Amino acid sequence: MSVIGTAAETSRIDAFLLRALYLGPKSYWELMRAGKAQTHQVLKALQSLLESDLVAYDGDRFVITEAGRRQVEDLRLERVAEQRCETCSGRGIVLRPPFDRVLADFQDIVAIRPKATPEFDQGYVTPETTVRRLALMAQQGDLAGREILLLGDDDLMGIAAALSGLPRRICVLDVDERIVGFIRDVAQDRGWDHVHAEVYDARDRLPSHLRGQFDVFFTDPVDTVKGLLLFLSRCTEGLRGSGAAGYFGLSYLEASWRKWRQIQRGILDMGFAITDMLGAFNDYLLEDVVALDWARVAPVPVKEPDIPFYVSTVYRLELVEEPRPLFFDREELGQELYYDEEFCGTLQE
């Protein structure tokens, strides 16, 4: 990135943070969300604002100083009110029947699911996010009567989809035997013979009995370029052909815009059009996050999160050509499947 480009990006993030603080004190986690950029960029901007005495920290919340207020007013940032819909927070989705009922039932089930593990880079979305995803798919004609492939389902979308009674068939593939066993147990208890779950590692070739069998896929993959494209490629191989759709999530907290561009190129190469991108659609619940990387890299000692600060964008894709997966055979990948130089943990090194 050019020096001018870097300066412009930093200025944009500064403006986001200052405007947020002009409206009132904010926690570290609220500012991580408000910065709308990669983790290291938000941290750099926040550190700069502290050193410039535009922002102060009172041991609990960040607050704007008088100098910071003057800068906001000089930049005319205070003139711009919040533009997002207060009801849906800009997502465009409000849960109505049958999804309001699905959420109530789903919350009881997720309360007893296995805990997330860093071994597989797991981090659950909120139950509301899972059901909102389904409502979005239904709105786009990608749920009712469809055969759905879910690659990686620690969020239990397969169970929530079954609760809606809308898909014709649901197939869940996950590397975590605990998740697969849990889904099978719930399906058996509920008498869902159209829900299938099996252990599968995305590094392996997609099983032959699943190739070309599905109308829609959903995956919330890792944020490395090769890892994410590998997940999307396996899902693509499972689709029937032109007109089939796919959904996935991608965060900017650990993925630069340069990385987004690489991923988008891969998506187009596989035969898809990108039909929709809904920013900050997914809210994540990262367990024991104070012991995790975002707390360690904070410029000040911080408390536990008070909001779901980690968010990601939902992409909708539609095949406009015959599917062209990028990978077919076994891919020998270790931890680089999950982590790269943009992973938040590398900021501590």
PyMOL commands that set and color helices and strands:
alter all, ss='L'
color gray80, all
select helices_A, chain A and resi 3-22+28-34+39-51+66-74+77-79+99-110+118-120+127-139+157-164+177-190+208-210+225-237+257-269+289-291+293-296+335-337+344-348
alter helices_A, ss='H'
color red, helices_A
select strands_A, chain A and resi 55-57+62-64+124-125+147-151+169-174+195-199+216-219+245-250+272-285+311-319
alter strands_A, ss='S'
color yellow, strands_A
deselect
rebuild
show_as cartoon
